[in-house]
């Protein structure tokens, strides 16, 4: 019950080897205070690595707040109350091989911030059955999104919001989402998004909204 929880993990380490979580099981973390939402990399110079771990049934999953040059790999992140992975003003991070699913009324992944979360690599993740979108980008550009599968999400598979031009989407699949597979309709007048070799099919509305 995260409504009364006070347990959280806040990473303040400034070298990668000082915060290295592997093969962990993290259950019901999170409190409704900034820096305490779940597992938070909290600050501009904060570094770390999380791999082969499970993060479930928390207030949020993993949050990178201003933190860059980190790796989240091969994790199972599910059934959290808000975004499974949330990047806010966080750049040059690698998100690879994660299963991100079943977040309650929330996105699987979100990249956001007033000046964005830029130049991240989102590679070979499976993002499915989330209560909102699979992946949402707002005010975030120059990200590389390669080889992911976005499926069976309650709204869109992937949505590029305002300020999210200039991203590269290569060889991704979008299918069986309850709205569009891929929504780039809010990018008018912004830097072009590059779409190469993506497949969007069997979505309830359309494969692509532009």
N, C-alpha and C positions, 0 to 999 in steps of 0.2 A: 504494500500500500504506500505509494509515493506521496500521498497526501499528508502523511505524518512523518515521512522519512527525513532524516538529517544526514544520511550517509552520501558521500560524494568523493570523487577523486579529482584533485586539481594539480595539474602538472605545471611547475614553475622552473623546471630544470633548464639550463642553458647549454647543455651538451647532450647529444643523442644517447650516449651510453649511460647517462644517469637516469633515463626514463625509458625502459625497454620492457614492455609487457608482452609475454608470450604464453600461450596455452592457458589463459585465465578464463574464469567464469564470473561474470559480473551481473548481479541480479538486483533489481529494484533500487538502483541508485538515483539520486537526484533530489534537490530541494529548490524551491522557487526563488532563488537568488542568483544574480549574475556570478558566474564562476563556479556554481554549485549544481548545475543542471544535470550532470551525469558524470562523464569523464571529460574534463575540460583542459585543453592546452591553452593556457591563459596568459597571453602577452606576446609582444612583438619579437622577442628574442628566444622564446620558448621552443625547445626541440624535444623530439621523442619518437618512439616507434611502438605501434601496437600490431601484433600479428597473431593469427591462429587462436583468437579469443572469441568468446561469446559475450555479447552485451544485450541484455533483454529485460523487458518489463520495467524500465526506468522512466523517469520523467522525460529525458531525452537520451539519445545514445552517446555519440562522441561529438564534441564541439571543439573546433579550432577557432579561437578568437584572437585574430591578429597574429597567429602563429604560422610561420612559413618553413619550407624545407623539411617537412615531416612525412612519415610513411605510415599508412594504414593498409595492411595487406592480409588477405585470406581470413577475415573475420566474419562471424555470423551475428548480425545485428537485427533484432526483431522485437516486435510487440512493445515498442516504447510509445509513450504518450505523445511525443512530438517527433521532430525529424530524427531519422536514424543516424545520419551524419550531417552536421551543419558547419559550413565554413563561413566565417564573417571576417572580412578584410584579411583573408588568409591566402597566401600565394605560394606557388612553386611546390605544392604538396603532391605526393603520389598516393592515389587510392586505387588499389589493385586487388582483384580476385575476391572481393567481398560479396557476401550474400546479404542483401538489405531488404527486409520484407516484413509485412504485417504491422507497420507503424499505425497507430490508432489516429484517424482523422489528421494525418500529417504526411509530408513528403518523405520519400525514402532518403533522398539527398537534396540539400539546398546549398547553393553558393550565392552569397549576398554581401551586402555592406554598402555604405554610401559611396565609396570609391571602389568597391568590388573585391572579389576574390579572383585573381588573375593568374594565368600561366600554370594552372594545375593540370595534372595528367590523371584522367579517369579511365582506367584500363581494365577490361575483362571482368567487370562486375555483373552480378545478376541482381536486378532491382525489381521486385514484384510484390503484388498483393498489398500495396500500401494504401492507406485510407484517403490519400490525396493524389499527388503526382508522383511519378517515379523519380524524376530529377527536375529541379527548377533552378534556373540561373537568373539573377537580377543584378544589374550594374556590374557584370562580370564578363571579362573578355580575354581573348588569347588563351583560352583553355583548350586542351586536346582531349577529345572524348572518343575512345577507340575500343571497338570489339565488345561493347556491353550489350546486355539484353534487358529491355524494359518491357515488362508484360504483366497483365492482369491487375493493373493499378486502377483505383476507383475513378480517377479522372484521366489525365493525359499521361502518356509514357514519359515524354520530356517536353518541357515548356521553356522557351527563351523569352523572358520578360524584357521590360524596358532597360536599355543600357547593356544588353547582352549580345551585341553584334561582335563580329570578329572572332568567333569560336570555330574550331574545326571538329566536325563530326564525321568519323570514318568507320565504315564497316560495323555499324550498330544494327540491332534488330529491335523493332517496336511492334508488339502484337498483343491482341486480346485485351487492350485497355478500354475502359468504359467511355472514353471520349476519343480525341484524336491520338494517334500514335506519336506524332511530332507536331508541335505548335510553334511556329516562328512568326506569327501574325503581328506581333508587337515590335518588329524590327524596322519598320518603315523609316527611311532617312538615316539609318545607322550603318555602321560598317557591315559589310556582307558577311553572312555565315557561310562557311564552306562545307558542302555536303558531298561526300564521296562514298559510294558503295554501300549505302544504308538500305535496309529493307524494312518497310512498314506495311503490315497486312493484318487483316482480320480484326481491326479495331471497330468499335461500335459506331463511331461517326465517320472519320476519314483517316487515311494514312498520314496526310500532311495538311495542316492548316497554315496558309501563307498569305 
